[in-house]
Amino acid sequence: MGAFVTAAILENIVPEKLSSGFTGSLVFGSIVSATDPVAVVALLKELGASKKLSTLIEGESLLNDGTATVLFTVVLVN
């Protein structure tokens, strides 16, 4: 969802002569939609949260990164 929202916003903000179309916006959206949980995991360790919660957040981040990679590849191939 984040990649598509980013692409839609970018498509409406960037002037026509600089835009590479919705496909280019979607490629950019897929790149910036991948999340980085390092700060969250560091904060959880500092607060003494359970290891299970940290593992869940890291797993969710891997799923997000994988989804962003697949979307990036699909958009570039088509």
Z-matrix of the N, CA and C atoms (Angstrom, degrees):
N
C 1 1.451
C 2 1.532 1 110.99
N 3 1.327 2 115.73 1 -41.22
C 4 1.463 3 119.29 2 -178.77
C 5 1.512 4 112.88 3 -61.56
N 6 1.326 5 116.69 4 -37.97
C 7 1.462 6 120.47 5 179.78
C 8 1.521 7 110.93 6 -65.78
N 9 1.330 8 117.08 7 -41.76
C 10 1.460 9 120.54 8 -179.25
C 11 1.530 10 111.39 9 -70.85
N 12 1.319 11 117.51 10 -38.22
C 13 1.472 12 120.33 11 177.47
C 14 1.527 13 109.94 12 -65.88
N 15 1.328 14 116.49 13 -43.29
C 16 1.462 15 120.33 14 177.70
C 17 1.521 16 110.91 15 -61.06
N 18 1.335 17 116.56 16 -43.05
C 19 1.471 18 120.56 17 179.29
C 20 1.523 19 111.02 18 -63.38
N 21 1.332 20 117.39 19 -41.93
C 22 1.461 21 120.63 20 -179.87
C 23 1.527 22 111.50 21 -65.35
N 24 1.326 23 116.81 22 -42.40
C 25 1.464 24 120.27 23 178.85
C 26 1.528 25 110.08 24 -65.72
N 27 1.318 26 116.91 25 -44.51
C 28 1.456 27 121.03 26 179.91
C 29 1.523 28 111.27 27 -62.11
N 30 1.317 29 115.93 28 -39.56
C 31 1.467 30 120.79 29 -179.83
C 32 1.531 31 111.23 30 -62.77
N 33 1.330 32 117.09 31 -31.38
C 34 1.464 33 120.95 32 -179.25
C 35 1.523 34 113.17 33 -88.36
N 36 1.320 35 118.00 34 -19.24
C 37 1.464 36 120.88 35 -177.31
C 38 1.524 37 112.16 36 -92.52
N 39 1.324 38 117.54 37 -42.49
C 40 1.460 39 122.20 38 -174.87
C 41 1.532 40 109.81 39 -73.55
N 42 1.315 41 117.52 40 131.84
C 43 1.472 42 119.75 41 178.07
C 44 1.528 43 111.61 42 -60.26
N 45 1.332 44 115.88 43 153.34
C 46 1.468 45 121.39 44 -176.09
C 47 1.525 46 113.27 45 -56.17
N 48 1.318 47 117.41 46 -41.75
C 49 1.467 48 118.83 47 -175.67
C 50 1.525 49 112.53 48 -71.72
N 51 1.340 50 118.58 49 -16.55
C 52 1.459 51 121.27 50 176.45
C 53 1.519 52 112.58 51 -99.66
N 54 1.316 53 117.43 52 -12.28
C 55 1.459 54 121.50 53 -175.40
C 56 1.520 55 111.68 54 -78.59
N 57 1.306 56 116.34 55 144.48
C 58 1.460 57 121.38 56 175.10
C 59 1.518 58 110.55 57 -105.15
N 60 1.320 59 116.32 58 20.42
C 61 1.455 60 121.13 59 178.46
C 62 1.520 61 111.71 60 87.71
N 63 1.327 62 114.53 61 177.41
C 64 1.458 63 119.11 62 -177.56
C 65 1.523 64 111.42 63 -67.02
N 66 1.327 65 117.45 64 -30.27
C 67 1.465 66 120.12 65 178.96
C 68 1.522 67 110.98 66 -63.14
N 69 1.318 68 116.78 67 -45.24
C 70 1.460 69 120.41 68 177.36
C 71 1.518 70 111.95 69 -63.53
N 72 1.322 71 115.97 70 -39.05
C 73 1.464 72 120.45 71 177.67
C 74 1.522 73 110.73 72 -65.60
N 75 1.327 74 116.89 73 -37.24
C 76 1.459 75 120.80 74 179.50
C 77 1.527 76 111.30 75 -70.18
N 78 1.316 77 117.67 76 -35.89
C 79 1.472 78 120.42 77 174.63
C 80 1.522 79 109.56 78 -61.76
N 81 1.332 80 116.64 79 -46.32
C 82 1.464 81 120.44 80 177.82
C 83 1.526 82 110.86 81 -61.90
N 84 1.324 83 116.70 82 -42.81
C 85 1.465 84 120.87 83 178.78
C 86 1.514 85 112.31 84 -61.34
N 87 1.320 86 117.37 85 -38.90
C 88 1.466 87 119.64 86 179.20
C 89 1.522 88 111.41 87 -69.26
N 90 1.323 89 117.27 88 -30.91
C 91 1.466 90 120.25 89 178.76
C 92 1.524 91 110.62 90 -70.77
N 93 1.313 92 117.53 91 -45.97
C 94 1.467 93 119.71 92 -175.17
C 95 1.522 94 113.23 93 -83.92
N 96 1.333 95 118.55 94 -8.48
C 97 1.461 96 119.54 95 -179.57
C 98 1.516 97 113.28 96 -81.37
N 99 1.325 98 117.68 97 -15.72
C 100 1.464 99 120.17 98 177.30
C 101 1.530 100 108.81 99 -67.57
N 102 1.329 101 115.85 100 129.29
C 103 1.464 102 120.72 101 -174.95
C 104 1.521 103 111.17 102 -95.26
N 105 1.314 104 116.24 103 159.68
C 106 1.457 105 122.73 104 178.32
C 107 1.526 106 108.41 105 -123.87
N 108 1.330 107 117.76 106 107.60
C 109 1.467 108 120.39 107 -174.18
C 110 1.529 109 114.45 108 -87.43
N 111 1.321 110 118.64 109 9.53
C 112 1.461 111 120.94 110 -173.49
C 113 1.524 112 111.38 111 -58.60
N 114 1.316 113 117.90 112 -45.48
C 115 1.463 114 120.70 113 -178.71
C 116 1.527 115 111.05 114 -65.68
N 117 1.325 116 116.51 115 -39.46
C 118 1.467 117 119.94 116 -179.39
C 119 1.524 118 110.53 117 -66.39
N 120 1.335 119 117.01 118 -45.32
C 121 1.464 120 120.67 119 -179.95
C 122 1.530 121 110.35 120 -64.43
N 123 1.326 122 117.49 121 -39.62
C 124 1.474 123 120.44 122 177.39
C 125 1.527 124 110.73 123 -63.09
N 126 1.316 125 117.32 124 -40.93
C 127 1.462 126 121.10 125 178.11
C 128 1.523 127 110.94 126 -65.38
N 129 1.323 128 117.18 127 -40.91
C 130 1.465 129 120.14 128 178.17
C 131 1.524 130 111.08 129 -62.61
N 132 1.326 131 117.41 130 -40.25
C 133 1.467 132 120.29 131 178.14
C 134 1.523 133 110.41 132 -65.39
N 135 1.335 134 115.77 133 -39.74
C 136 1.464 135 120.12 134 179.51
C 137 1.525 136 111.41 135 -64.74
N 138 1.331 137 116.49 136 -36.45
C 139 1.459 138 120.96 137 -179.62
C 140 1.522 139 112.81 138 -83.11
N 141 1.324 140 117.06 139 -8.55
C 142 1.455 141 120.33 140 178.42
C 143 1.520 142 114.09 141 80.31
N 144 1.322 143 116.92 142 28.55
C 145 1.464 144 120.75 143 178.60
C 146 1.524 145 109.86 144 -69.47
N 147 1.301 146 115.57 145 162.63
C 148 1.465 147 120.32 146 -176.80
C 149 1.527 148 111.71 147 -67.06
N 150 1.323 149 115.41 148 153.47
C 151 1.458 150 121.59 149 178.29
C 152 1.530 151 110.14 150 -65.49
N 153 1.333 152 116.80 151 -31.39
C 154 1.464 153 120.72 152 -179.86
C 155 1.530 154 110.78 153 -63.37
N 156 1.331 155 117.46 154 -41.20
C 157 1.465 156 121.01 155 179.04
C 158 1.529 157 110.67 156 -65.05
N 159 1.325 158 117.06 157 -42.64
C 160 1.473 159 120.17 158 177.58
C 161 1.519 160 111.16 159 -62.08
N 162 1.334 161 116.55 160 -40.30
C 163 1.458 162 120.57 161 178.94
C 164 1.527 163 111.09 162 -65.30
N 165 1.326 164 117.51 163 -40.45
C 166 1.470 165 121.23 164 177.50
C 167 1.528 166 111.32 165 -62.11
N 168 1.314 167 117.42 166 -42.59
C 169 1.466 168 120.80 167 -179.49
C 170 1.528 169 110.69 168 -67.70
N 171 1.327 170 117.07 169 -40.43
C 172 1.461 171 119.85 170 177.69
C 173 1.529 172 111.05 171 -65.59
N 174 1.335 173 117.31 172 -38.83
C 175 1.466 174 121.02 173 177.28
C 176 1.517 175 112.17 174 -65.27
N 177 1.320 176 116.28 175 -39.89
C 178 1.466 177 120.69 176 178.06
C 179 1.521 178 110.46 177 -64.40
N 180 1.327 179 116.55 178 -37.14
C 181 1.454 180 120.51 179 177.97
C 182 1.527 181 111.07 180 -65.77
N 183 1.337 182 116.85 181 -39.90
C 184 1.466 183 120.03 182 177.07
C 185 1.521 184 111.19 183 -62.35
N 186 1.325 185 116.77 184 -40.08
C 187 1.467 186 120.99 185 177.65
C 188 1.532 187 110.27 186 -63.49
N 189 1.326 188 116.89 187 -43.67
C 190 1.471 189 120.68 188 178.08
C 191 1.527 190 111.39 189 -62.60
N 192 1.328 191 116.73 190 -43.63
C 193 1.466 192 120.44 191 179.54
C 194 1.520 193 111.23 192 -64.13
N 195 1.323 194 116.65 193 -40.79
C 196 1.465 195 120.30 194 178.05
C 197 1.511 196 112.02 195 -64.08
N 198 1.312 197 116.62 196 -41.83
C 199 1.461 198 121.07 197 178.23
C 200 1.522 199 111.25 198 -63.84
N 201 1.321 200 117.03 199 -42.73
C 202 1.464 201 120.99 200 178.25
C 203 1.525 202 110.96 201 -63.62
N 204 1.332 203 116.72 202 -38.64
C 205 1.471 204 120.60 203 179.12
C 206 1.520 205 110.99 204 -66.28
N 207 1.323 206 117.10 205 -42.96
C 208 1.468 207 121.08 206 178.91
C 209 1.528 208 110.00 207 -64.05
N 210 1.333 209 117.42 208 -44.94
C 211 1.464 210 120.61 209 179.40
C 212 1.533 211 110.43 210 -60.93
N 213 1.326 212 117.04 211 -44.44
C 214 1.460 213 121.98 212 178.57
C 215 1.536 214 110.35 213 -57.79
N 216 1.328 215 115.72 214 -46.89
C 217 1.471 216 120.24 215 -178.74
C 218 1.520 217 111.65 216 -65.67
N 219 1.320 218 117.44 217 -43.40
C 220 1.467 219 121.29 218 -179.64
C 221 1.520 220 110.88 219 -63.46
N 222 1.312 221 117.39 220 -42.33
C 223 1.472 222 120.44 221 -179.32
C 224 1.525 223 110.76 222 -66.61
N 225 1.320 224 117.65 223 -40.19
C 226 1.453 225 120.90 224 -178.77
C 227 1.535 226 111.82 225 -69.97
N 228 1.330 227 118.11 226 -35.28
C 229 1.462 228 121.55 227 -179.15
C 230 1.528 229 110.37 228 -70.59
N 231 1.322 230 116.50 229 -36.65
C 232 1.478 231 120.05 230 -178.82
C 233 1.469 232 108.98 231 -90.06
